[in-house]
Amino acid sequence: LLSMTVGGKESEVLLGGRRLKIKKTGFWRPKLIITEMGSILLTQTTNGICGYSREVQIGGRLYTGKASATMHFNVTYRNAQGNEVLSYHMNAWKWKPTPQFIINELAAPAEDVLLLLIVGYRTIRKLKQDSDSTATFVTTTG
């Protein structure tokens, strides 16, 4: 059983008997760090100007991530060989959309997939939150 309490800068994940903490740092290049009892398990760094590219370090393994928010919210993680490990998809037009995910169990160790699942959910949730709070104002003078 997995439960996640999401906060602004800090979140907590309860997974069986494990307690993982997710901490967000930075503003222009935000970084997510997942720790367990003070030990760093995962670091996700946002790259690029728009912030849709991610670099994920788990142990000595490197993964790349891409996020997009158009008609659907999408988050995809790939291993160093370019194989898709995990992808999230969520319809942006539904009132209470349910995220769907696809896992390629052979592309990464099980612990890595679990951590990518957690950070991916946090990322897609943030995409939706940013989209919900976006407003466009048009003014005309006549």
N, C-alpha and C positions, 0 to 999 in steps of 0.2 A: 504494500500500500504506500502510495506517495501522496504527500500533501504539501502545498506550497503557500506560504504567507508572503505576499508581495508588498514591499514598502517602497519608499522613494529611493533611498540610497542603499538600504539593506533589506534583504529578504532571507527567508529561512525555508529549508526544505527538510521534511521529515520523511525518511525512507526506511521502512522497517525499524530497526533500532538505531539507524544513523541520523545524525543531525548535521546538515550541510548549510553553510552560510554563503550567501551571494552578496557581494559588496560592489557597488558602482562607484568609480572614481572618474575624475576628469570632466571637462565640459566640451571642448572642441573635438577631442579624440577620446570619447568615453571608453572605459575599460571595465569589464565585468570579471570578477575574481571569485571562484568557488573554492571554499576552504572546508576542511573537516578537522576539528580539534587543532586549529592553527596551522595545519599543513595545506599548502596550495595544491589543489587538484587540477584546476583549469583556469586559464587566463584568456579572455577574449578581448582583442583590441580592435577598435573601429578604425578603418583606413579609408582613404579617399576623401575627396572634397564633400560629397553629399552624404557620406557615412553609410553607404549601403554595402561596402566590402568589409569583411571581418577576417582576422587572423586568429586562430585558436591554437593554443599550446596545451597539450595534455601530456604530462610527463615529458618525454623527449620527442613526442610526435606532433607534427604540424598538420592542421586542417585549415581549409579556407572556407569562408562563408559568404553568401550573397543574400541580400534582402531586397525586396521590392514591394512597393505599395501602389498598385494601379487598381484594376477592377477586383483583384484578389491580393491578399497579403501573402507573400511567399518568402520562406527562409530555407536555404539549401546549404548543406555542409558537404565538402568533398575532402577525401584524404590526399596525401602527397602525390599519389599516382593519378589523381583526377577522377577517381571513382566516387559516385554519390554515396554518402553514408546515411544521410537523413535529410528529409525535406518535409516542411510544413506548408500547408495551403489553407487559407481561410477566405471565404467569400466576403468581400468588403461591403456588399450591398444588403446583406441580411441584418436584421435587427439584433439578434443574439447568435452570431455565427459560431459554429463548432469547428475548432481546428482539426484538420485531417493530416495525418503524417504517414510517411512511407519510410521504412527502415531497411537498409541493406546490411544484414547481419554479418556478411562475409567481408565487408570493406573495412572493419575496425574491430578492436577488442570490445567485449560486452560492456566493460566499465566505461570506455570512451563513448560508446553509443548512449549509455544512460546519462552521462554528463552533457553530451550534445543535445539530448532530448530535453533536459532541464533548461539549458541556456537558450536553446531554440525557442522553447515556449515563452521564456522571458522576453526574448527578442521580438517575437511575433505579437505578443501582448503590447509591447512598447510601440510597435508600428501602428497598431490599431488605436492606441491612446493618442499618439501624435496626430493621426488622421482625424479622430473625433474632435480634437481641439483646434483644428485648422479652420480658419474662417477667411472668406474673401469679401472685401468691401469694394463696391463700385460706386463712384460718385460722378454725377454729371452736373454741369452748370449750364444754364440755358438762358 
